[in-house]
Amino acid sequence: MRRLLLSAHCRSISRTSDGAGKDDAAAPVDIKEQSGAYEYVLDVPGLRARDLKVKLVPDRVLQDADLGRVSAVCRDGVLRVTVLKLPPPGPVEIPRTIDVMP
């Protein structure tokens, strides 16, 4: 089984084959930011879904990523990892003081 280590801000994914964390290759990855998600696209020719394991490493750069809502699909030698974004925060209400006129 080949393991892929994915960091949210990187432009490459480390591939490991022994599970011990030794990198045997780094593959370029395309990162697409959409309105509700980040999508990582990586060519993995000759590999099938059952040959892969993806490990997502939390990253401070993408603070709006919802690491609890991640999916991965491998089809036709292309791996797509989708990380949904957290909903935007609601409007911030700023307390106001209003002068009372006599």
Buried (B, 14 or more C-beta within 10 A) or exposed (E): EBBBBBBBEBEBBBBBEEEEEEEEEEEEBEBEEEEEBBBBBBEBEEBEEEEBBBEBEEBEEBEEBBBEEBEBEBEEEEBBBBBBBBEEEEEEEEEEEEEEEE
